[in-house]
Amino acid sequence: MIDPKSAIGRRELIGGGLVAGAALLAWPRQRAEAAVAFEVRRSTGEWKKLLGPQRYAILREAGTERPYSSALNKEHRRGTFTCAGCGLPLFSSATKFESGTGWPSFFQPLGNAVVTHSDRTLGMARTEVLCRRCGGHLGHVFDDGPRPTGLRYCMNGLSLKFRPA
């Protein structure tokens, strides 16, 4: 027979699971270095100095910013979205659309701008999008976007900078 004073109740079990799940989602995951040798390479210290803490967490540790927190969500001028790490042009403003997800979204990158790879962190199967020149984590691509590609490149605003035309 279980002693009721020492047994974990359903509320404690569920509450503990929710706390553990939230901690896992908030924990910045370390990116495994890709087998690709990127053109732009810097030491951890150099990246931290160049990017600052928030951008470093996104671009170099594959973090995710809070939805609806990026000023780039409301950027509607003509121009180019570039990598905040190395300045490589990544997306034309002509491919930006409102996805309702809270992150800047595009249906197509510029030619030879990004690379992708399978991301199975946190028990999900996704496709991670990286800057092809510096390997910076930009976000993920999904197959629920608009025509003509049907893709949604869901990018962290902190991984991008905007250059008006």
N, C-alpha and C positions, 0 to 999 in steps of 0.2 A: 504494500500500500504506500502511496506517495504522501509524504508529509506536506499538507497544504501551506505551511509556513515557509517551506523551502522551494516549492514549485514555482516555476515562472508562469505567470498568467499570460493569457492571450494578448492583452493590451501591451504588456512589457515586451513580448516577443515581436509583435507587429511594430511597436515604437522603435525597438532596437534595430529592426530590419530597415525601417525608413531612415533612421539616422545613419546606418552603415551605407545604405544606397546613396544618400545625399553626399556623404563624405567621398565615396568613390567617384561620383560625377564631378565634384569640386576639385579633386586631386589632380594637379597638372601631370599629364603623362609624359614620360620621356620618349622622344622619338628615337627609334633605332636608325642609325646612319644607313642611308640607302647605299646600295652597291654602286650607284652612279657617282662619278666624280664630277661635282658641280664646278662650273667655271669660277664662281665667286666663293672663296673660302676664307673664313676668319676664325680666330680662336673664340672661345666662349666669352672671355673678357672683352674682346673687341666687339662682338655682337651686342653684349649687354650695354656697353658704352654708346654704341651707335644707335641702338633701338630704344633704350629705356626699358623699364620693367614690364609695362603692359604689352608693348609690341614684341618684346623678347619672348614673353610667355606664349603668345600666339604663334609667331613665326618660327621660333626655334624649339618650343616644347609642345607644339600642336595643341595649344589651348583653344578655347572658344570664348568669345566675348558674349556678354548678355545680349539677348535679342532687343532690337529697337534702340540700342545705345549708340549706334554709329551715325554721325552727321552725314555720311555718304549715302544713307538711305534716301535722303531728300535731295541728293545731287542730281539735277536734271539738265545741266548744261551740256553742250557738245564738248567732247574731249576724250581723253584716254585715262584709264585707271592703270596705274603702274604698281610694281612691287615696292612695298615700303622698305624692303631690305636692300635691294640692289638697283631699283629704278627701271627694271625691264618693263616695257609696255606689255600689259596683259589682256585688257579688255577695252573695246570701243564702247563709248556711251550709247552707240546705236544698238547694242545688243543687251542693254540693261532693261530690266522689267520689274514691275512690282509683284513680288511673289506672295506677299502677305506673311512671310516667315519671320521678318524682323532683321534680316541680314541682306546686304546688297546682293542682288541676283542677276545673272547674265545667262543668255542661252547659248553663247559661243565665245571661246577665247580667241585672241589673235593667233595667227599662225606661228608655230614653234615657240609658244609662250609658256605653256604649262606641261607638266608630266603628271601622270596619275599612278596610283598603286592601291592595292587592296588594303583596307583598314578594318581589322576585326576586334578593335578595342571595345571594352565595355559590353561584350557579348552581341555586338551589332555588326552586320556585314555592310560596309560602306566603301565608297571609292574616294580616297583622299586626293586632293589637288595640291600640287607643289609648284613653285616657281621653277622653271627649267634651268635658270641660270644660277640661283643661289640655294635652291632646295627649301626655301621658306614655305611653311605650311600656310596655305591660303584658305582652305575650307574643304568642302566635299561637293561632289557632283551627283545628281539624282536624275532619274529618267521620267520626271513628272513636269517638265518644262513646256513652254509654248513652241509652236512651229517657228522656224522650219526644222529645228534640230530635235525638239522634244526633250531637251536637257535643261536642267537647272543647276548652274554653277552657283552654289550658295557660299558666299565668301565672307570672311571676317573683315569688317571695315578697317580694323587696325592693321591688317596685312596689306592694305592698299593705300595709295595716295592718288589724288586726282589732279590731272594736268589739263586745264581748259584749252580748247582749240584756238 
